[in-house]
Amino acid sequence: MPNTKSAIRRVRRVKKQTQVNRIRKSKYKNAVKQMEFHLKAKDREKAKKYFSKFQSILMQVAKSGIINKNTAARKISRISKKISSK
């Protein structure tokens, strides 16, 4: 249990931030799943249309520190290769 006023405030702040982080992580995971779904269905047109939104979501999440920027860049690069090579 927090004893000081600042520790009590910090606990409240961490709770709120944890919720925000959960939402962001969920958004990221859903974007990856959606893109994989389009690629497995061999629907290149939908994958191409969704790619810009996918890229945007990944960079937003990376910017906020939920995932590493290099991880986001790697995922974007690999998906881009899959879309263009097929």
C-alpha positions in Angstrom: 0.0 0.0 0.0 1.2 3.5 -0.9 2.0 5.6 2.2 2.7 9.1 0.8 0.4 11.3 -1.1 2.6 11.2 -4.2 2.7 7.4 -4.1 -1.1 7.4 -4.0 -1.3 9.7 -7.0 1.2 7.6 -8.8 -0.9 4.4 -8.3 -3.9 6.2 -9.8 -1.8 7.4 -12.7 -0.4 3.9 -13.4 -3.9 2.4 -13.5 -5.0 4.9 -16.1 -1.8 4.5 -18.1 -2.1 0.7 -18.0 -5.6 0.9 -19.5 -4.3 3.2 -22.3 -1.4 0.8 -23.0 -3.8 -2.2 -23.1 -5.9 -0.4 -25.7 -2.9 0.5 -27.8 -1.5 -3.1 -27.7 -4.9 -4.5 -28.6 -5.1 -2.0 -31.6 -1.6 -3.2 -32.7 -2.4 -6.9 -32.4 -5.7 -6.4 -34.3 -3.9 -4.6 -37.1 -1.4 -7.4 -37.5 -4.1 -10.1 -37.5 -6.2 -8.1 -40.0 -3.2 -7.9 -42.4 -2.4 -11.5 -42.0 -6.0 -12.4 -42.7 -5.9 -10.4 -46.0 -2.7 -12.1 -47.0 -3.9 -15.6 -46.2 -7.1 -15.0 -48.2 -4.8 -13.9 -51.1 -6.8 -10.7 -51.3 -4.0 -8.4 -52.5 -6.3 -5.5 -53.3 -7.7 -5.3 -49.7 -4.2 -5.8 -48.3 -2.9 -2.9 -50.4 -5.8 -0.7 -49.3 -5.3 -1.6 -45.7 -1.5 -1.3 -45.8 -1.4 2.5 -45.2 -3.7 2.2 -42.2 -1.6 -0.8 -40.9 1.6 1.2 -41.3 0.0 4.2 -39.5 -1.2 2.1 -36.5 2.2 0.4 -36.1 4.1 3.7 -36.2 1.7 5.2 -33.6 2.2 2.3 -31.3 5.9 2.4 -31.8 6.0 6.1 -31.1 4.2 5.6 -27.8 6.7 2.9 -26.8 4.4 -0.1 -26.8 6.6 -1.8 -29.3 10.1 -1.0 -30.4 10.4 1.2 -33.5 12.7 -1.3 -35.1 10.0 -4.0 -34.6 7.4 -1.9 -36.2 9.7 -1.1 -39.2 10.6 -4.8 -39.6 6.9 -5.9 -39.6 6.0 -3.1 -42.1 8.9 -4.1 -44.3 8.1 -7.8 -44.3 4.4 -7.2 -45.0 5.4 -4.8 -47.8 7.5 -7.5 -49.4 4.7 -10.0 -49.2 2.2 -7.6 -50.8 4.6 -6.6 -53.7 6.0 -10.1 -54.4 2.8 -11.8 -54.9 
